[in-house]
């Protein structure tokens, strides 16, 4: 299996990274992708990817960190042979009120800045012919409209939020399914899961966040991917082997620089 979204560059993995990766391999997680969320940790992500043979990274700026955006830095790191994607990038309107108050800006101004930063990263992905890792939180309509404008853009909708408008992107985008699908309150995602084309489902943990049931409240790790795979198999009425094979093929097709 492939963990297509795991923040191995997080501080929470600093003390036992070797053990975390060893546990992942033991759980049949063959490859791991570190998404780029913060320019400040890109050197660390690159270093980890080169330290471990089956770990790769992406370059990007999270919508909540747009003040750090530097297209030249992203472009420089994207040239590395272990960089497989651009992102995570996108739109996140969840904390607009809080950010607006803190930075003395209107919410509309922050939205406009997020869109500008997102579009710059889409254009970088197109320029470099790499897939996008897209973060969308409480901004599905705006994100859909932007992605719909860039007809050649493709990638994965990380931590797919079950909004049905985003299913309209399934010809070009994959859907990252993580620990949320195991939560007791995940009814919306469970209902929409059968509507996602099977050839568009990829697995992710978003570790150290969103730990799957029954380990909620503890640090998430890539070795929990089987719990996500098993839940998908159960919901879709597929065998575990089918989900493992299909999701791995999907991830390898999307992130071709891992081949």
C-alpha positions as CSV (number, residue, x, y, z in Angstrom):
1,X,0.0,0.0,0.0
2,X,1.0,3.6,-0.4
3,X,0.5,6.4,2.1
4,X,0.0,9.3,-0.3
5,X,-0.1,12.0,2.5
6,X,2.0,11.7,5.6
7,X,3.8,14.6,7.4
8,X,7.0,12.7,8.3
9,X,8.7,16.1,8.6
10,X,6.5,16.9,11.6
11,X,8.2,17.5,15.0
12,X,6.2,14.7,16.5
13,X,8.3,12.2,14.5
14,X,11.7,13.6,15.3
15,X,12.6,11.2,18.1
16,X,11.6,7.9,16.5
17,X,11.4,8.3,12.7
18,X,13.4,5.1,12.0
19,X,10.9,3.1,14.1
20,X,7.9,4.8,12.5
21,X,9.1,3.9,9.0
22,X,10.0,0.4,10.0
23,X,6.5,-0.1,11.4
24,X,5.1,1.2,8.2
25,X,7.1,-1.3,6.1
26,X,6.1,-4.1,8.4
27,X,2.4,-3.2,7.9
28,X,2.8,-3.5,4.1
29,X,3.1,0.3,3.5
30,X,5.6,0.2,0.6
31,X,5.9,4.0,-0.2
32,X,5.2,7.2,1.7
33,X,4.8,10.8,0.3
34,X,5.5,13.8,2.5
35,X,3.3,16.8,1.4
36,X,4.9,20.2,1.4
37,X,2.9,22.5,3.6
38,X,5.5,24.9,4.9
39,X,8.5,26.3,3.0
40,X,10.4,26.3,6.3
41,X,10.3,22.5,6.5
42,X,11.1,21.7,2.9
43,X,14.8,21.1,3.6
44,X,13.8,18.6,6.2
45,X,11.3,16.8,3.9
46,X,13.9,16.6,1.2
47,X,16.4,15.2,3.6
48,X,14.0,12.5,4.9
49,X,13.1,11.5,1.3
50,X,16.8,11.0,0.4
51,X,17.5,9.2,3.7
52,X,14.8,6.5,3.0
53,X,14.6,4.8,-0.3
54,X,10.8,4.5,-0.5
55,X,9.9,8.0,0.9
56,X,9.1,10.9,-1.5
57,X,8.1,14.5,-1.0
58,X,6.1,17.3,-2.5
59,X,6.6,21.1,-2.5
60,X,3.8,23.4,-1.6
61,X,2.4,26.1,0.7
62,X,-0.7,25.4,2.8
63,X,-3.5,28.0,2.5
64,X,-3.1,28.9,6.1
65,X,0.6,29.8,5.5
66,X,0.3,31.9,2.4
67,X,2.4,34.7,3.9
68,X,5.4,32.4,3.5
69,X,4.8,31.7,-0.2
70,X,7.8,31.9,-2.5
71,X,7.4,30.5,-6.0
72,X,11.1,30.5,-6.7
73,X,11.8,28.4,-3.6
74,X,9.1,25.9,-4.6
75,X,10.4,25.7,-8.1
76,X,14.0,25.1,-6.9
77,X,12.9,22.2,-4.6
78,X,10.6,20.8,-7.2
79,X,13.6,20.0,-9.5
80,X,14.7,17.3,-7.0
81,X,14.4,13.8,-8.3
82,X,12.4,12.7,-5.3
83,X,9.8,15.4,-5.6
84,X,6.6,13.8,-7.0
85,X,4.0,16.6,-6.7
86,X,3.1,20.3,-6.0
87,X,1.2,20.9,-2.8
88,X,-0.4,20.7,-0.4
89,X,-2.0,23.8,-1.7
90,X,-5.6,24.9,-1.9
91,X,-8.2,26.9,0.0
92,X,-9.1,26.8,3.7
93,X,-11.9,29.0,5.0
94,X,-12.3,27.2,8.3
95,X,-10.4,29.9,10.4
96,X,-11.2,33.0,8.3
97,X,-12.7,34.9,11.2
98,X,-9.8,34.1,13.5
99,X,-7.1,35.0,10.8
100,X,-9.0,38.2,9.9
101,X,-9.0,39.4,13.4
102,X,-5.4,38.6,14.0
103,X,-4.1,40.2,10.8
104,X,-6.6,43.1,10.6
105,X,-7.8,42.1,7.2
106,X,-11.2,41.4,5.8
107,X,-12.2,37.8,5.2
108,X,-12.7,38.6,1.5
109,X,-9.1,39.9,1.3
110,X,-7.8,36.7,2.9
111,X,-9.9,34.6,0.5
112,X,-8.4,36.5,-2.5
113,X,-4.9,35.9,-1.2
114,X,-5.5,32.2,-0.8
115,X,-6.9,32.0,-4.3
116,X,-3.9,33.8,-5.7
117,X,-1.5,31.5,-3.9
118,X,-3.4,28.4,-5.0
119,X,-3.5,29.5,-8.7
120,X,0.3,30.2,-8.6
121,X,0.9,26.6,-7.5
122,X,-1.5,25.2,-10.0
123,X,0.4,27.0,-12.7
124,X,3.7,25.7,-11.3
125,X,2.4,22.2,-11.4
126,X,1.3,22.7,-15.1
127,X,4.7,24.2,-15.9
128,X,6.5,21.2,-14.4
129,X,4.0,18.6,-15.5
130,X,3.5,17.3,-11.9
131,X,0.3,16.4,-10.1
132,X,-1.3,18.6,-7.4
133,X,-2.0,17.7,-3.8
134,X,-5.0,19.8,-3.0
135,X,-6.3,20.9,0.4
136,X,-9.9,22.0,0.6
137,X,-11.7,22.9,3.8
138,X,-15.1,24.7,3.8
139,X,-14.2,26.1,0.4
140,X,-15.4,23.5,-2.1
141,X,-17.3,25.7,-4.5
142,X,-14.5,28.2,-4.9
143,X,-11.9,25.4,-5.2
144,X,-14.1,23.6,-7.8
145,X,-14.4,26.7,-9.9
146,X,-10.7,27.3,-9.9
147,X,-9.8,23.7,-10.7
148,X,-12.5,23.7,-13.4
149,X,-10.8,26.6,-15.1
150,X,-7.5,24.8,-15.4
151,X,-8.5,21.9,-17.5
152,X,-5.0,20.3,-17.7
153,X,-4.4,20.3,-14.0
154,X,-4.7,17.0,-12.2
155,X,-3.8,15.5,-8.9
156,X,-5.4,14.4,-5.6
157,X,-8.0,16.0,-3.4
158,X,-6.4,15.3,-0.1
159,X,-8.7,14.3,2.8
160,X,-11.7,14.4,0.5
161,X,-14.4,16.2,2.5
162,X,-17.4,14.4,1.0
163,X,-18.8,17.5,-0.8
164,X,-20.5,16.1,-3.9
165,X,-19.6,19.1,-6.1
166,X,-16.0,17.9,-6.1
167,X,-17.0,14.6,-7.7
168,X,-17.3,16.7,-10.9
169,X,-13.5,16.6,-11.0
170,X,-13.2,12.8,-11.1
171,X,-11.9,12.7,-14.7
172,X,-8.7,14.5,-13.6
173,X,-8.5,14.1,-9.8
174,X,-8.1,11.3,-7.3
175,X,-9.7,11.3,-3.9
176,X,-7.5,10.8,-0.8
177,X,-9.3,8.7,1.8
178,X,-7.9,8.7,5.3
179,X,-8.7,8.0,9.0
180,X,-11.9,10.1,8.9
181,X,-13.7,7.2,7.1
182,X,-13.4,5.1,10.3
183,X,-14.9,7.8,12.6
184,X,-18.3,7.2,14.0
185,X,-19.5,10.6,12.8
186,X,-18.3,10.0,9.2
187,X,-21.8,9.4,7.8
188,X,-21.4,11.8,4.9
189,X,-18.1,10.3,3.7
190,X,-19.5,6.8,4.0
191,X,-22.5,7.7,1.9
192,X,-20.5,9.3,-0.8
193,X,-17.6,6.8,-0.9
194,X,-19.5,4.4,-3.4
195,X,-20.0,7.4,-5.7
196,X,-16.2,7.9,-6.2
197,X,-14.9,5.9,-9.2
198,X,-12.9,3.0,-7.8
199,X,-10.0,3.8,-10.1
200,X,-9.8,7.3,-8.3
201,X,-9.4,6.2,-4.7
202,X,-6.0,6.5,-3.0
203,X,-5.1,5.9,0.7
204,X,-3.6,8.5,3.1
205,X,-3.1,8.9,6.8
206,X,-2.3,12.7,7.1
207,X,-0.2,11.5,10.1
208,X,0.4,12.7,12.7
209,X,-3.2,14.0,12.4
210,X,-6.6,12.3,12.0
211,X,-5.7,9.0,13.6
212,X,-8.2,6.3,12.6
213,X,-10.5,4.5,15.1
214,X,-9.8,2.8,17.5
215,X,-6.6,4.8,18.1
216,X,-8.1,8.3,18.0
217,X,-6.5,10.6,20.5
218,X,-3.0,9.2,19.8
219,X,-0.4,10.1,17.2
220,X,-1.3,8.9,13.8
221,X,1.3,6.8,11.8
222,X,1.5,5.4,8.3
223,X,1.3,1.8,9.8
224,X,-2.4,2.6,10.4
225,X,-3.1,2.6,6.6
226,X,-4.6,-1.0,6.8
227,X,-7.4,0.3,9.1
228,X,-8.4,2.7,6.4
229,X,-8.1,0.1,3.7
230,X,-10.2,-2.3,5.7
231,X,-13.0,0.2,6.2
232,X,-13.1,1.1,2.5
233,X,-13.3,-2.6,1.6
234,X,-16.2,-3.0,4.0
235,X,-18.1,0.0,2.7
236,X,-17.6,-0.9,-0.9
237,X,-18.2,-4.6,-0.6
238,X,-14.7,-5.4,-1.9
239,X,-12.0,-7.7,-0.6
240,X,-9.0,-6.2,1.2
241,X,-6.7,-7.5,-1.5
242,X,-8.8,-5.7,-4.2
243,X,-8.6,-2.4,-2.3
244,X,-4.9,-2.8,-1.7
245,X,-4.2,-3.6,-5.3
246,X,-6.5,-0.9,-6.7
247,X,-5.4,1.9,-4.4
248,X,-1.7,1.1,-5.1
249,X,-2.2,1.1,-8.8
250,X,-4.1,4.4,-8.6
251,X,-1.3,6.0,-6.6
252,X,1.4,4.8,-8.9
253,X,-0.5,6.0,-11.9
254,X,-1.0,9.5,-10.3
255,X,2.5,9.9,-8.9
256,X,4.5,8.7,-11.9
257,X,7.8,10.0,-10.5
258,X,7.7,7.2,-8.0
259,X,8.0,4.6,-10.7
